[in-house]
Amino acid sequence: RPEFALKPRPEPEPDFSLDLPNLTQGKDKQWPIYG
């Protein structure tokens, strides 16, 4: 979700846990917030 990266929320933990599978799939490049 690139839009999320552009507009980081103060509490990204809930979304982070839900998007963990996406991060492992290589989408981490779209998440500079989490590196």
SULKAGI-V822214 format. One record per residue. RES is the residue in three letters. SS is DSSP state (A for helix, B for strand, O for the rest). OMEGA is omega in whole degrees, -180 to 180 (999 if undefined). BURIAL is # if it has 16 or more other ideal C-beta (glycine too) atoms within 10 Angstrom, else .. Layout:
# SULKAGI-V822214
RES | SS | OMEGA | BURIAL
RES | SS | OMEGA | BURIAL
This chain:
# SULKAGI-V822214
ARG | O | -178 | .
PRO | A | -178 | .
GLU | A | 180 | .
PHE | A | -180 | .
ALA | A | -179 | .
LEU | A | -178 | .
LYS | O | -179 | .
PRO | O | -179 | .
ARG | O | -179 | .
PRO | O | -180 | .
GLU | O | -177 | .
PRO | O | -176 | .
GLU | A | 180 | .
PRO | A | -179 | .
ASP | A | -178 | .
PHE | A | -178 | .
SER | A | -179 | .
LEU | A | -176 | .
ASP | O | 179 | #
LEU | A | 179 | .
PRO | A | -180 | .
ASN | A | -179 | .
LEU | A | -178 | .
THR | A | -179 | .
GLN | O | 177 | .
GLY | O | 179 | .
LYS | A | -179 | .
ASP | A | 179 | .
LYS | A | -180 | .
GLN | A | -177 | .
TRP | O | 180 | #
PRO | O | -178 | .
ILE | O | -177 | .
TYR | O | 180 | .
GLY | O | 999 | .
